[in-house]
Amino acid sequence: MNLPADFIISINSLLGAEANPFLVALKENAPVSIRLNPFKKNRNPLEFLSPPEPVLWSNNGYYLKDRPSFTFDPLFHSGYYYVQEASSMFIEHVAKQLFRGPVKCLDLCAAPGGKSISLLSSLPKGSLLVSNEIIRQRANILSETMMKFGNPNSVVTNNDPKDFTSLPNFFDVILVDAPCSGEGMFRKDDVAINEWSAENVSMCTARQKNILNDVWTSLKTGGFLIYSTCTYNISENENNAMWASSALEAEFKEVDVDLAWGITKSYNDKVKAYRFFPHKTKGEGLFVTIIQKNGGDEASHQSTINHKSTKKNKKNFSPLIKESSYYEGLINTPSNYDYVDFENRIIALPKEHTSIFLLLKEKLKVVSMGIELGENKGKNFIPSHALAVSNELNLSAFTNYELSYNDSIAFLRSEAISIPEAPKGFILLTYKKEPIGLVKNLTNRANNLYPNAWRIRSGYMPQNPIFIFK
């Protein structure tokens, strides 16, 4: 590992006597960790092949002894678990400490989605999460992550931070996992090392301030903003936190942590923050601070937005479907949902959030939301893959067919598979009893409905694949 000289100088200045143990730790292999999907695990409680080591600050995080080829594990593609860096799971702990009742949450810089699923795992029941990504290609990846996680109380958007000024005083909590110089990813990403420079640190510092300033209007008075980076320097961390506290008129909020976790305190006594260093914690670099928006009385905590959409353009907005009995059998608790038709795509929206979903559809560029049940094509209804991997899927709505490992990989490559013994029609395919997708079974073949953009592109098949679950 060839670290930039200016970075080494910066680390020596920051860590002093601890700089050498830190630099030694950077040369070690990064730990491998996953986050289980608690909703799917509760439905289908698979067991680990060998006892994993838990991530201490997460209820759903585990370290693995070996790094399997995740691409060739059907359970990874089903959303049963997500490969997530352990330090970043600390967001779960923060959310559990801050909230006891339902909240509206924005994950502003959310792609590829790890922290969003941490939030959905830990926010109180009835909460709503908006996961945003400004770059469209990355927003599509984010949408894939959220669909596979299968929680209907989520929306994926593709907006600039400034766009959220159209939702003033709206969110109870905003997570800004800010684009940064990426020092915390050095031992996992050679590109981060090659792109690092003192000039890039300065550029990131300025951009982070702009992002915080742009989104601040949409945070409720009394609401919390969680600011995080995966970098070590003070400019992007403590200095920006102090700027935010002063310029945005906010106060720092603390959460309880266990000393055994090895988390380092802030390098500025005025800033309440949490730092992760690889020589102290089993994970990569992370900085987290929490600020609370000051001012106003209790009434001002309420959103100033009218949740009832007034837009009449039929191209962008569709009223609720009045006769939805055909679709209700596809999900477990149909009475908890409203059903809408957006350009022949049928979406189930949790009733407690329907007005908010429709408002967001009007105000923002929505990529996905709720549960996409499927698409009407002429007289035919084609169920969607999002339904197949949803936590709310009614398993009895389709004939279930268990695939072998090899056939599961073939399906995930979008290859044609043959299941002549299964009846005609739409068949739900499973692996280890976990749904992985749908096919339409015909007389002599089964049409593969797995999203082509998500397919396994590698033709390689590991000789002795490492499995995580029995």
N, C-alpha and C positions, 0 to 999 in steps of 0.2 A: 504494500500500500504506500503510494507516494503522495504524502500529504503536502498541501501548499505551505510554504514557509510562513506566510502571514497568518495562516490558521494556527500553526503551532505556536507562534508568538502570542496570538490571542488567547489560546488555551492556557499557556504558561501564566499569563497575566491574570486569567480568571481563576485557575485552580491552584496555582502555587505548587506546594509540595505534592498535591494530588495529581499533578499533570502527568507524571510518568506512569502511575498505575492506570490512568485513563487511556493514555496512548497505547499501553500494552493491551488493554481490553479491546481497543479498536482492531487489533490484529487477530483476535479470536473469532471463531465462527459465531454468527448471530444465532440466538436461540430460535427454535421453531415453535410457533404457538398457533392455536386455533380457538375460535369462539363457537360454541355450540348454539344452535337455534333452540331456545328453551321451549318455544311453542311446538316445534316438531318433535323434540325429544320427549315432551310430555305425552304426545300422541303415540309415539313409536319409540319406546325407551330402549334403544340399542345399547349394548355394553361394549366398552373398550376391550380390545384384545389383550392389552397389558395396562396396568394401572398408570395413568398419566400424573404428572405433577401439576397441581392447580396454580393458576395465577392468583396471587394472594389478594389483589384488590378487585377481583372479578368473580362473580358467581358462576360464570359460564365459560371462563377462559382456562385453557390447559396448555402446558408445554409438552411437546412430543420428543421422544429420544432420538428418533430418526426423521428425516424429511422424506415423506413418500412423494410419489409423483401424483400430486393432487389432480392434475388434468385427467388421469385415468382412474379416478374414483367417482363412480356415479353419484354417491351421496354428496359429494362436493357440488355437483351440478344440480342436485335436487334442492339445495339450500339447507341441508341438514346441519352444515357447519360452514364457517367462513374462515379463511386464513387471515389472521389479524396479528399485527405486531403487539406484543404484550403491554408495553408502556401505554399505548393509545387506549387500552381498555380502561384506563383510569377515569375516562369520561363517564363510564357506567357508575363508578363510585361517587363521582361528583353529583350526577343527576339524582341518585338515591338519597344523598345527603340534603339536597336543596328542596325537593318537592314531595308533598304528601297527597296532593289532589291533582286532578287533570289539568294539563297545560297545553297551550299552543306553542310549539317549538319550531325554530328555524335552524337548520344546519346549512350555513350559507355557502361554504366551500366544500361540498360534501363528497365529491368523487374521490376514490372509487366506491365509497359507501361504508367503510368499516365503522366509523364513528356514528353514522346514522343507525346502523343496526345495534350498536351499543346503546344508543338512546332509546330505540324502540323496545329493547330488552329491559330497560330500567325505569322509564318514565311511568308514572301512575296510570292505572287502567283508565281508559277514556281520553287519553291524551292524543293529540294530533301532531304529526311531524311533517314539515315541509323540508325536503332535501333538495338543495339547489346546486347547480354547476353552470358556470358561465360558458364553457366551451362545449359545443353541441356534441362532439364525438364522445367526450368524457361524460356528458349528461346521459348519453345512451348506455354507457357502461354502468353508471350509477343506477339507472332505471332497471337494468338487468339484475344488479345486486339486490335491489329492493323487491323486485318481483319474486326472485328466488327465496328471499327471506319470508315472504308470504303474509305480511301483516297488512290488513286493509286500511289501517288508520294512517296512511302516508300518501304524500304527493311528491312527485319529482318535477322540478322546474328547471328551466334553462334561461336564466336571467342575469343581467348585470346587477351588482349590489345596489346601484342607484334606483333600479326599478322598484325596490321595496319601499321607497318613499311614498308610493301610492297606497300603502297600508300603514298609515301612522298609528302609533300607540296600539299595535295589534298583537305582537308576540309576547308571551310571558318569559321566554328564554330564547336566546340566540347563541348558537355555537359558531365562533369564527375560528376555524382551524386554518390559519392564514397561510397563503403561499409564502414560502420562506427560502432561505439559502440552503436548507437541507443538510446542515452539518450532522444532524442526528441520524442520518441515513448512510453515512460514509461507509460503514462496513458491509452494507447490503447493496450499495449502488455506486459503481465506479463513475457513472455519469455525473452524480452529485459532486464527486471530488473534482472531476475535470471542469465542471461549470462554476466552481466556487471561486470567488474573488472578493476582495474588500469592497470593490465598486458594486458588486452584486448585492452584498450585505446592505450597503447604503440604499440601493434601489429598492430592495425588499422592505426595508424599514419605512421608507416613504410610502410605498404602495399599501402596506398594512395600515398605516394611519388613514389613508384615503378610504380604504374598505370599512374600517370602523366608523369613520365619520359618515359615510354614505348610508350605512344600515341602521344607525343609531335611532333615527326618527321612528322606525317601525317597532322599537322595543317599548313596552309599556312602562310607565312610571312605576317604580318598585320592582321592575323585572330584572333579570340577571343576564349578563353577557359573559359567556365563557370564552376566553381568548387563549388559543394554544398555538404553538409552533413545534416543529421537529428540529430545532436548532439550539445552539448553546450560547451564542454571543449575547451580551447585555443590550446592545442596540435594538435588536428585534424583540427582546423579551422585557426585562425590567424597565428600560427606558421608554418603550412604547406603552407599557402598562401605566407608568407614571403620567405620560402624556394623556392617555385616555381618561385617567382619573381626574386630571385637572381640566382638560379641554371639554370633556363631556359631562363634567359635574357628577361624578360617580364615586362610590365608596367600595373598598375592597371587602370581599366576603371570604371567610375561612371555612374549610371543611375539616373534619377529623381524619387523621391518618395514623396508622400504626407505625411506630418507630422501626419495627422489624422489617418493614417494606423497603427501607433504605432510600427513601425519598429525601432529596436535598431541599433545604429552604431557599428562599429568595436571596440574592446577593445585594438587595437593597432593603433595609429595615422597614422602609415605608410601604413596600410592596408585599402583599400576601400572595405567595406563589409556590408552586410545586415543580421541582426539577428532577428529571430522571437522567442519570449518568450510567453508562454500561459497566463501570467498575464498581458500582454500588447497588444497582438494581438489575434484575434479569430481564433486560429489554433494551430498546434503542433510546436515543435522545428525545426528550419531550419537556416542554415548558407549558404550564397551565396556570392561569390566574382567573379569578372571578370578580367582576365588578357589578354593583347594583345601581340602577338608575335612580337618582335622587329627585325630590320635588313632588309637589301636588298632594292632594288629599285622596281618600279612598275612592271617591267617585271617578277620579282621573285614571284609575287603574283599568277602567273599562275602555274597550276599543271604541274609537270614534267612527268606525266603518259600519255602514248599513250592510248586514250580511245577506240581504235579499237582492239578488241580481236583477238589474233592470234592462240589461242588454237584450235586444230583440232580433239581432242578426242571426237567422237560422243557421247560417254556415258555421258559426262559432258557439252557439248556445242552443241546447235542446231542452225542452221541459221534461219532467219526469214521465216515464212510461206508465200509462194508466192501467193497462192490462199486462201484468208481469208474471202471471202464474206459470208460464212456460219456463221462465228462468229461475224461479224460486227453488225448484228442486235441485239445483246445482250446488247450493251451499247449505251449510249446517243450520244456520239460524236465519232463515229468509225474512222473518218479520222484523229483523233488526236493520234491514237495508232498504234503501230506495234504489230504483233502477232508471238509468238514463241511457239515451241513445245519441251518441256523438258520431254522425256520419256512418251509421249502420254498425258501429262498434258498441256493444252493450256492456255497461259498466255498473257494478253494484257499489253503492256508496253507503257507509254507515250512517244511519239516520241522524244520530246525534251530531254529525258534522256535515250533513248534506249542504246546508246553506253556505258553509265556509268553503267546501269543495267547489261549489258553483261560482262563488265570488273569486276564488283563486283562478279558476278557469277563465274568468273575465279579465282579471287584472294582470295575469302573468302568462308566460309561455309554458303551459303544462305539457310534460312529456308522458306522464302516466299518473294514475291515481286510483285509489280504491281497489276493486278487483275487476279486471277486464274479463268478462265471462266468455266473450267470443264475438263473432262477426256474422251479420246477416248478409249472405250472398244470394240474391234472388230469393227463391223460396227455401233455401237451405241455411241452417245455422251451423257455423263451424266453431266448436269450442276452442278456447285459446290455451296456450301453454301457461299463461299467467294463472288461469283457473286451476290447471293441473297441479301447480306447485303452491297454491294458496293454502294457508292454514285453515281456511274456512271451507275448503272443498268437501262436498258430500261424497264420500268414497263410494257410496252405494248408487250414485247417479250413473255410474258406468260399470261395465264388466271389468274387473281387475285381472290383469295377467302378469304373473311374476316371470321376469326374464333372468337368464343366466348372466354371469359377469360379461362374457364375450358378446352376447347379444345386446346387453346394455350399452357397451362401448360402441357397437355397430349403430345402434339407434342414435346415440349422442354424436356420432359422426354424420348424422342425417342420411345414413344408408338405408336401403330398403330391407325390411326384415319380413320373415314369413311366419305367421302363426295360424296355420290352417285349422287347428283344432278349436280356435276361438270363434265366437259367432261374428256375423257381419255387423258393421256399424262402428261407432267410436269406442275404442278400447283404451282403458287407463293402464299404462305399463308401470310396473313397480320393480324395484330392486331392494332386497332385504325388507320388503313390504313398505318401502318408501316410494311414493309416486315420483316418476322421473319424466313423464310426458304422455302424449296421446298419439294414437294412430287411428286411421280409418281403415278398418279391415274389409277387404273385398274378397272376391272368390279365390283369386290366386296370388294376391299380394296385399300388403298393408301400406297405405300411404302414410309416410312419416310426417308428422305435424310439428316436429321440433324446429324452433326458429333457426333458419339457416345461418344467420349472423352469429349465433352462439355455438355452432357446431365445433367439435374437436377437429382441428385441421391436421394434426399430426397423424401420419400413417404408421408411426412407430407403436409397437405394443410391448410394454415391459415384460421381460421373460419371467421375472419373479416379483410381481407387484407387491408393494408393502401396503397392507390394509390397516386401518385404524380401528374398525369395529368388527365384532364377531358377525 
